[in-house]
Amino acid sequence: MNLQSASPASPRLKLLAVSLAYPPLAYPRSIQVARLLKFLDASTVLVCCDEPGARKDFTIEPDAESKLAVCLRVPFEVSRGQRFFDSIAYRFHKRLWNRRNMAPDNYGSWKTAVLKEIDRYIRTNDFRPDAIVTFAQPFTDHLIGLELKNRYGLPWLAHFSDPWVDNPFNKYDEQTKALNLSLERKVVEPADILAFTSEETIDLVMAKYPGEWRLKGQVLPQSFDPSLFQNNGSIKDRKITIRYIGNFYGNRTARPLIAALRLMIDNDRTTLENVCFELIGISDPAVIRDSGGDSLPAGLLNVYPSVEYRESLRLMSEADGLVVIDAPAELSVFLPSKLIDYIGAGRPVLGITPPGTAADLIRQLGGPVADPSDTREIRNILSSFIDLLKNRRKTAGNGPWGTPEVREQFEASIVAKSFEFMLKR
């Protein structure tokens, strides 16, 4: 079936969007998709996931659904039989388990349910969208988009955000990688626009494809909503407080920060007087302990559990400074969503991050950056960063920090206009 798109004279774009992640599901992608669609001037029918058992956070864009024309929540549940199969495969046939759960992910059964629901909605409501938009991760969303493109012949924007096959943290075996390469190519070739969060990601992903396909690549970063930040400034009657807000997992740990703090204590502990660091989110206590965190002076490093999204924004806004900590790498194309929220909070940002997208952005804002593998460099920038924060306290320098022209690029209304321009083009 080939749907004819709405007339070019239509006052607003009519979109069919697919994103498994959407509030109140507590995924980072939920925040960004909801915010983008909320600020977009379009009539959007969104298909998202109802995932029983998944963590939910009702402070994430609570009014986002009211900005949509229609929100279709399609359940995703793993059957008892499938869970049994997965447990056996994981235990006795790891490659089989890998191929099922990493090609491209474990949401394959959701695809069938979504396509059925979209077909029902289109037939029942005589729906004629102008374009299809799919948001990864998971990359099953793009396989749904591929099927919709084939069925209805509509223009299609696939927002990748992070790399698919080229993500260095994906532990593919040879066969699983080949399967994902095939799936990624099937998406990249017919899609009309491929959106990524940085030029570096476009270069990485598209290097293996024909040069003319590279022209489909467009940068559409995460965004922040200025209205969500109070910007009251730091609390003056407490220690200088530097916060990391987010989860640690895989190779991303607090080790680089702890190692630098220990070096500072050995060389010049006076810099750390009246200063404390807070790690807020999921972290492995064993890693903190094995890195020497437990032996730091009492009160210097404090670890707290995750908080709801709105509370995390408050904590950002009331910190003296904020720190990004990434895993060591030769080059990082990732743009952490928390960094964009940090920009919204308007507090000074320090980056412990490899060369690449996040490091470049922090420098453009005016913040210091050190490689996670260079403890001495981290020690040096920590020392100068603490001096900056102390001076801001003395001079009441609590206005929004960061180069204004850079901060503006990530405001939700600006990013949404870029998105609308892509779709109309």
URKAUR-V466974 format. One record per residue. N is the residue number from 1. RES is the residue in one letter. PHI is phi in whole degrees, 0 to 359 (999 if undefined). BURIAL is # if it has 9 or more other C-alpha atoms within 8 Angstrom, else .. Layout:
((N,RES,PHI,BURIAL) (N,RES,PHI,BURIAL))
//
This chain:
((1,M,999,.) (2,N,241,.) (3,L,278,.) (4,Q,279,.) (5,S,288,#) (6,A,295,#) (7,S,299,.) (8,P,302,.) (9,A,279,.) (10,S,303,.) (11,P,293,.) (12,R,228,.) (13,L,297,#) (14,K,248,#) (15,L,245,#) (16,L,248,#) (17,A,244,#) (18,V,234,#) (19,S,211,#) (20,L,303,#) (21,A,277,#) (22,Y,196,#) (23,P,304,#) (24,P,269,#) (25,L,302,#) (26,A,272,#) (27,Y,254,.) (28,P,307,.) (29,R,294,#) (30,S,302,#) (31,I,298,#) (32,Q,289,#) (33,V,294,#) (34,A,299,#) (35,R,293,#) (36,L,297,#) (37,L,289,#) (38,K,296,#) (39,F,268,#) (40,L,280,#) (41,D,275,.) (42,A,205,.) (43,S,262,#) (44,T,247,#) (45,V,261,#) (46,L,253,#) (47,V,253,#) (48,C,228,#) (49,C,254,#) (50,D,257,.) (51,E,242,#) (52,P,303,.) (53,G,92,.) (54,A,285,.) (55,R,292,.) (56,K,239,.) (57,D,222,#) (58,F,278,.) (59,T,267,#) (60,I,279,#) (61,E,38,#) (62,P,297,#) (63,D,260,.) (64,A,297,#) (65,E,296,#) (66,S,293,.) (67,K,273,.) (68,L,270,#) (69,A,289,.) (70,V,212,.) (71,C,236,#) (72,L,255,.) (73,R,262,.) (74,V,259,#) (75,P,296,#) (76,F,231,#) (77,E,221,.) (78,V,269,.) (79,S,293,.) (80,R,299,.) (81,G,296,.) (82,Q,291,.) (83,R,297,#) (84,F,296,.) (85,F,301,.) (86,D,298,#) (87,S,295,.) (88,I,291,#) (89,A,297,#) (90,Y,296,#) (91,R,280,.) (92,F,245,.) (93,H,216,#) (94,K,300,#) (95,R,294,.) (96,L,297,#) (97,W,297,#) (98,N,301,#) (99,R,294,#) (100,R,287,#) (101,N,265,#) (102,M,234,#) (103,A,227,#) (104,P,272,#) (105,D,194,#) (106,N,258,#) (107,Y,254,#) (108,G,303,.) (109,S,291,.) (110,W,292,#) (111,K,304,#) (112,T,299,.) (113,A,295,#) (114,V,294,#) (115,L,299,#) (116,K,295,.) (117,E,292,#) (118,I,295,#) (119,D,300,.) (120,R,297,.) (121,Y,295,#) (122,I,298,#) (123,R,292,.) (124,T,290,.) (125,N,251,.) (126,D,50,.) (127,F,281,.) (128,R,233,#) (129,P,287,#) (130,D,279,#) (131,A,200,#) (132,I,252,#) (133,V,230,#) (134,T,236,#) (135,F,240,#) (136,A,256,#) (137,Q,272,#) (138,P,287,#) (139,F,283,#) (140,T,304,#) (141,D,304,#) (142,H,286,#) (143,L,292,#) (144,I,295,#) (145,G,300,#) (146,L,300,#) (147,E,294,.) (148,L,295,#) (149,K,299,#) (150,N,294,.) (151,R,285,.) (152,Y,246,#) (153,G,65,#) (154,L,269,#) (155,P,302,#) (156,W,223,#) (157,L,253,#) (158,A,252,#) (159,H,267,#) (160,F,277,#) (161,S,61,#) (162,D,273,#) (163,P,297,#) (164,W,263,#) (165,V,292,#) (166,D,274,.) (167,N,292,.) (168,P,293,.) (169,F,269,.) (170,N,278,.) (171,K,264,.) (172,Y,282,#) (173,D,278,.) (174,E,300,.) (175,Q,289,.) (176,T,294,#) (177,K,296,#) (178,A,297,.) (179,L,295,#) (180,N,292,#) (181,L,300,#) (182,S,296,.) (183,L,294,#) (184,E,298,#) (185,R,297,.) (186,K,296,#) (187,V,276,#) (188,V,296,#) (189,E,295,.) (190,P,275,.) (191,A,297,#) (192,D,274,#) (193,I,225,#) (194,L,244,#) (195,A,261,#) (196,F,227,#) (197,T,273,#) (198,S,200,#) (199,E,297,#) (200,E,299,#) (201,T,292,#) (202,I,301,#) (203,D,301,.) (204,L,295,#) (205,V,289,#) (206,M,273,#) (207,A,299,#) (208,K,269,.) (209,Y,246,.) (210,P,305,.) (211,G,303,.) (212,E,291,.) (213,W,291,#) (214,R,302,#) (215,L,292,.) (216,K,287,#) (217,G,289,#) (218,Q,226,#) (219,V,269,#) (220,L,222,#) (221,P,279,#) (222,Q,294,#) (223,S,218,#) (224,F,236,#) (225,D,257,#) (226,P,304,.) (227,S,291,.) (228,L,272,.) (229,F,247,#) (230,Q,276,.) (231,N,50,#) (232,N,282,.) (233,G,88,#) (234,S,288,#) (235,I,275,.) (236,K,285,.) (237,D,268,.) (238,R,231,.) (239,K,298,.) (240,I,301,#) (241,T,244,#) (242,I,246,#) (243,R,242,#) (244,Y,250,#) (245,I,238,#) (246,G,152,#) (247,N,266,#) (248,F,260,#) (249,Y,200,.) (250,G,57,.) (251,N,276,.) (252,R,273,#) (253,T,223,#) (254,A,274,#) (255,R,307,#) (256,P,300,#) (257,L,293,#) (258,I,297,#) (259,A,298,#) (260,A,291,#) (261,L,295,#) (262,R,295,#) (263,L,293,#) (264,M,296,#) (265,I,297,#) (266,D,290,.) (267,N,252,.) (268,D,202,.) (269,R,287,#) (270,T,296,.) (271,T,300,.) (272,L,269,#) (273,E,294,.) (274,N,63,.) (275,V,232,#) (276,C,220,#) (277,F,245,#) (278,E,234,#) (279,L,254,#) (280,I,242,#) (281,G,147,#) (282,I,281,#) (283,S,215,#) (284,D,271,.) (285,P,304,.) (286,A,295,.) (287,V,293,#) (288,I,301,#) (289,R,295,#) (290,D,293,.) (291,S,277,#) (292,G,94,#) (293,G,296,#) (294,D,291,.) (295,S,265,.) (296,L,290,#) (297,P,305,.) (298,A,304,.) (299,G,88,.) (300,L,285,#) (301,L,236,#) (302,N,239,#) (303,V,246,.) (304,Y,231,.) (305,P,287,.) (306,S,298,#) (307,V,235,.) (308,E,295,.) (309,Y,302,#) (310,R,298,#) (311,E,294,.) (312,S,297,#) (313,L,293,#) (314,R,297,#) (315,L,296,.) (316,M,297,#) (317,S,294,#) (318,E,261,#) (319,A,282,#) (320,D,284,#) (321,G,212,#) (322,L,230,#) (323,V,231,#) (324,V,261,#) (325,I,234,#) (326,D,240,#) (327,A,288,#) (328,P,298,#) (329,A,192,.) (330,E,290,.) (331,L,210,.) (332,S,241,#) (333,V,265,#) (334,F,278,#) (335,L,243,#) (336,P,298,.) (337,S,298,.) (338,K,295,.) (339,L,297,#) (340,I,293,#) (341,D,295,#) (342,Y,303,#) (343,I,299,#) (344,G,297,#) (345,A,291,#) (346,G,70,#) (347,R,255,#) (348,P,303,#) (349,V,240,#) (350,L,247,#) (351,G,248,#) (352,I,254,#) (353,T,209,#) (354,P,291,#) (355,P,305,#) (356,G,143,#) (357,T,299,#) (358,A,296,#) (359,A,299,#) (360,D,297,#) (361,L,294,.) (362,I,297,#) (363,R,295,#) (364,Q,298,#) (365,L,289,#) (366,G,110,.) (367,G,263,#) (368,P,278,#) (369,V,222,#) (370,A,222,#) (371,D,287,#) (372,P,301,#) (373,S,272,.) (374,D,247,.) (375,T,297,#) (376,R,294,.) (377,E,295,#) (378,I,297,#) (379,R,303,#) (380,N,294,.) (381,I,286,#) (382,L,298,#) (383,S,298,#) (384,S,290,.) (385,F,294,#) (386,I,296,#) (387,D,299,.) (388,L,300,.) (389,L,294,#) (390,K,295,#) (391,N,293,#) (392,R,296,#) (393,R,300,#) (394,K,293,.) (395,T,261,.) (396,A,57,.) (397,G,277,.) (398,N,246,#) (399,G,291,.) (400,P,305,.) (401,W,270,.) (402,G,112,#) (403,T,306,#) (404,P,304,.) (405,E,295,.) (406,V,284,#) (407,R,301,#) (408,E,299,.) (409,Q,301,.) (410,F,253,#) (411,E,292,#) (412,A,303,#) (413,S,294,#) (414,I,289,#) (415,V,296,#) (416,A,297,#) (417,K,295,#) (418,S,297,#) (419,F,298,#) (420,E,297,#) (421,F,298,.) (422,M,302,.) (423,L,293,.) (424,K,290,.) (425,R,294,.))
//
